[in-house]
Amino acid sequence: MKKILVLFLLVFSVLIFQNLKSSAMGLFYTNANYPVTATGVRIDDLSKLKKGEADAINVLWIVEVGDAGVDKAAKNGNIKEISHIDVREQTVFVFFKRITTTVYGE
């Protein structure tokens, strides 16, 4: 019984510290969108901005595929001048994680 308890505490600790590097943190479920940065580019009408997205998916912390980089998102949206960047994080405990980077600009 002690071994199971120690193993549980170890796994729980790893999960908690793994999530500390992101802004969104839900132990069992997360579906959050948060800003990462703004570049200071002056935009008069935000509704006219182009939008590009890129994402990466992780399954069971065993396999991770995709490119959620800012460059990939800007290329996907045909954006030359970046206004601001948002990140969406969706997780279901250790089973699934998706990070989507959204870039806005002209």
Secondary structure, 3 states (H helix, E strand, C coil): CHHHHHHHHHHHHHHHHHHCCCCCCCCCEEEEEEEEEECCCCCCCHHHCEEEEEEEEEECCCEEEECCCHHHHHHHCCCCCEEEEEEEEEEECCCEEEEEEEEEEC
